[in-house]
Amino acid sequence: MKKIIIFMIFAIVFGVSQTGHAQNGNLDMELEVSDEEKIILFSGFAIAVLGVFLFLARDIILRKKTSYDKEELESKKDKTFEKYHSDWGDDYEELGQRRNTKEDKEFRDAVNNDELPNYYEIIGVPNNATPEEIKKKFRELAKKTHPDKTREDSEEEMAKLNKAYEVLSDKESREKYDRYLKIG
């Protein structure tokens, strides 16, 4: 370790002495650049600028396919995707959450098709019911409609009841559902 430090100090002292010696030379020199050297310098800068441009435009030049380009989507026909989306959003996806979740899409599709069920009616509670009331009523109905208890084909009813409880028991899901329920 001491050898490295001694070597570095020696290199710094040697470099400083060389710099001091170089400045003592003839200071009245003028820089003369010939036409050939000017052409070479200009060509070098032009190549560097062209290289930077090609680097920045490489995706366009190579025609890289994005996830949107690879899929056959309805929005390609009427160009709505380009209007509401851009490649910039992909970079910032990690920083925040996209609000366009699978659950949102299901709710939107159900509202558009007039198929959004009223989960409050399915469970049998008012719209302003507390989570405890929802849980209590769900358990009562689950005991009554469970296929193992009734020995009937009540699987569809139980699935609807489970879906209603799943949405209403989660605070965020319930808020989203309430927003879409008021639209419909």
C-alpha positions in Angstrom: 0.0 0.0 0.0 2.9 2.4 0.9 4.5 1.7 -2.5 1.3 2.7 -4.3 1.1 6.0 -2.4 4.8 6.7 -3.0 4.3 6.0 -6.7 1.3 8.3 -6.9 3.1 11.1 -5.2 6.1 10.7 -7.5 3.7 10.7 -10.6 2.0 13.9 -9.4 5.4 15.7 -8.7 6.7 14.5 -12.1 3.6 15.7 -13.9 3.7 19.1 -12.2 7.4 19.6 -13.2 6.6 18.6 -16.8 3.7 21.1 -16.9 5.9 23.9 -15.5 8.7 23.1 -18.0 6.3 23.1 -20.9 5.1 26.6 -20.1 8.6 28.0 -20.1 8.9 27.4 -23.8 8.3 29.9 -26.6 5.0 31.7 -25.8 4.9 33.8 -29.0 3.7 30.9 -31.2 0.7 31.3 -33.4 -1.5 28.4 -34.5 -1.5 27.8 -38.2 -4.1 25.5 -39.6 -3.9 24.5 -43.3 -6.9 24.0 -45.5 -6.4 20.3 -45.5 -6.4 20.2 -41.7 -9.6 22.3 -41.7 -11.3 19.8 -44.0 -10.2 16.9 -41.8 -11.5 18.7 -38.7 -14.8 19.6 -40.3 -15.2 16.0 -41.6 -14.5 14.6 -38.1 -17.2 16.9 -36.5 -19.7 16.0 -39.3 -19.1 12.3 -38.7 -19.5 12.7 -34.9 -22.8 14.6 -35.4 -24.1 12.0 -37.9 -23.1 9.2 -35.4 -25.0 10.9 -32.6 -28.1 11.4 -34.8 -28.0 7.7 -36.0 -27.7 6.6 -32.3 -30.7 8.6 -31.3 -32.8 7.5 -34.3 -31.8 3.8 -34.1 -35.3 2.5 -33.1 -36.9 4.3 -36.1 -34.2 3.2 -38.5 -34.3 -0.4 -37.4 -38.1 -0.3 -37.2 -38.3 -1.9 -33.8 -41.7 -3.3 -33.0 -43.4 -2.2 -29.8 -45.9 -4.3 -27.9 -48.6 -2.3 -29.6 -47.3 -3.0 -33.1 -47.2 -6.7 -32.5 -50.8 -7.0 -31.5 -53.9 -6.8 -33.7 -56.0 -4.2 -31.8 -59.2 -2.4 -32.7 -57.6 0.9 -31.9 -55.2 0.6 -34.8 -58.1 1.0 -37.2 -59.3 4.3 -35.8 -55.9 5.5 -34.5 -57.2 6.1 -30.9 -54.2 4.4 -29.4 -51.8 7.0 -30.7 -54.1 9.8 -29.5 -54.1 8.6 -25.9 -50.9 6.7 -25.5 -47.2 7.2 -26.2 -43.9 5.4 -25.7 -43.0 7.9 -23.0 -45.5 6.3 -20.6 -43.6 3.0 -20.6 -40.6 4.6 -19.0 -42.5 6.0 -16.1 -44.6 3.0 -15.3 -42.4 1.9 -12.5 -42.8 5.2 -10.6 -46.6 5.1 -10.2 -49.4 2.8 -10.8 -51.4 2.6 -13.9 -55.0 3.2 -13.2 -56.1 1.0 -16.0 -56.2 -2.3 -14.2 -57.9 -5.5 -15.2 -60.6 -4.8 -12.7 -61.2 -1.4 -14.2 -61.5 -2.9 -17.6 -64.0 -5.5 -16.4 -66.1 -2.8 -14.7 -66.0 -0.6 -17.8 -67.0 -3.4 -20.1 -69.8 -4.4 -17.8 -71.1 -0.8 -17.7 -70.9 -0.5 -21.5 -72.8 -3.7 -22.0 -75.4 -2.9 -19.2 -74.2 -6.1 -17.4 -72.8 -4.6 -14.2 -74.5 -6.5 -11.4 -75.5 -4.7 -8.2 -73.3 -6.4 -5.7 -75.1 -4.7 -2.8 -78.4 -6.3 -3.8 -76.7 -9.7 -4.3 -75.4 -9.6 -0.7 -78.5 -7.8 0.6 -76.9 -4.8 2.2 -77.5 -1.0 1.6 -74.9 1.0 -0.4 -73.6 2.6 2.8 -73.0 -0.6 4.6 -69.9 -1.0 6.7 -67.3 -3.7 6.0 -68.5 -5.6 9.2 -72.1 -5.6 8.0 -71.0 -6.9 4.6 -68.9 -9.6 6.1 -71.7 -10.7 8.4 -74.4 -10.8 5.7 -72.0 -12.6 3.3 -71.3 -15.3 5.9 -75.0 -15.8 6.5 -75.8 -16.1 2.8 -72.7 -18.4 2.2 -74.0 -20.8 4.8 -77.4 -20.9 3.2 -76.3 -21.2 -0.5 -73.1 -23.2 -0.3 -73.4 -26.3 -2.5 -72.2 -28.6 0.3 -74.9 -27.4 2.6 -77.8 -27.3 0.2 -77.0 -30.4 -1.9 -78.3 -28.4 -4.9 -76.7 -26.9 -8.0 -76.1 -23.5 -6.3 -72.6 -23.1 -7.6 -73.5 -20.2 -9.8 -75.2 -18.4 -7.0 -72.2 -19.0 -4.8 -69.8 -17.7 -7.5 -71.9 -14.5 -7.8 -71.9 -14.1 -4.0 -68.1 -14.7 -3.8 -67.5 -12.1 -6.5 -69.8 -9.6 -4.8 -68.0 -10.1 -1.5 -64.6 -10.0 -3.1 -65.3 -6.5 -4.6 -67.2 -5.0 -1.7 -64.8 -6.3 1.0 -61.7 -4.6 -0.6 -61.7 -0.9 0.0 -60.1 0.1 -3.3 -62.2 -2.3 -5.3 -65.4 -1.0 -3.6 -64.5 2.6 -4.4 -63.9 1.7 -8.1 -67.1 -0.3 -8.2 -69.1 2.6 -6.7 -67.8 4.9 -9.3 -68.8 2.6 -12.1 -72.2 1.8 -10.5 -73.1 5.5 -10.5 -72.3 5.7 -14.2 -74.4 2.8 -15.1 
